[in-house]
């Protein structure tokens, strides 16, 4: 079951400038940043609020690391803007399987690793009224005692 | 101060079909629907989660009521997809004034009425790295005793 808006993915040409825009304009700070070579992106997660399912909602700012990545091609065609939206779930495998059975194309055979060790998959935007839609299960939070 | 992702605004050609897609695929239900003649839209709000600032996050599905509305023109150019994102604040007037002072174009001189009696304004997407950005202050919740 999808229980939160996990993040809004925003494609940009220059991650550092875009991070600075969000900091200077709204006061949003970088919560986490990483490079995902498989996805071909440098990214920064800006945490906006916590959510009622125990998770949180973020902006995910994405700069392509190579022109032939999915985000690189999208940027070349569309320019900067909202690239995808993501819903959080406790069980991305079960939700992806259920959604596939309804005839919506799920882009990965098995979930892959996303931001902050999460497990993610994507739904085809043509099956989702034009919206590239991601499903996310966050990595387990390690107990501070262990 | 912006304290939550209030909603993601998604433009569609057929509101009823799009509402049905979100219900059948994810189980999201309509929380509220209305027609905003000033904005030229029929809309449905699907509540996804509550947020740590006492508000909530929604998907806002938007169908234009006339071709010359902002959403109608946007759909004709872009097709269905994410039209804007919205951040929630307790004081849209103060935030809009502060952001205007930073040189970002605020589209309305004074906030206007948005979904569910909220007060809203928009920031120019060219000043926001391609993202049409809305600021929202929810209508006060009336006490059930009065």
Interface residues (C-beta under 8 A of the other chain):
Chain A: X1 X2 X3 X4 X5 X8 X10 X12 X18 X21 X24 X25 X26 X27 X28 X48 X49 X50 X51 X52 X53 X57 X59 X79 X80 X81 X82 X85 X87 X99 X102 X104 X125 X128 X129 X130 X131
Chain B: X1 X2 X3 X4 X5 X8 X10 X12 X18 X21 X24 X25 X26 X27 X28 X48 X49 X50 X51 X52 X53 X57 X59 X79 X80 X81 X82 X85 X87 X99 X102 X104 X125 X128 X129 X130 X131
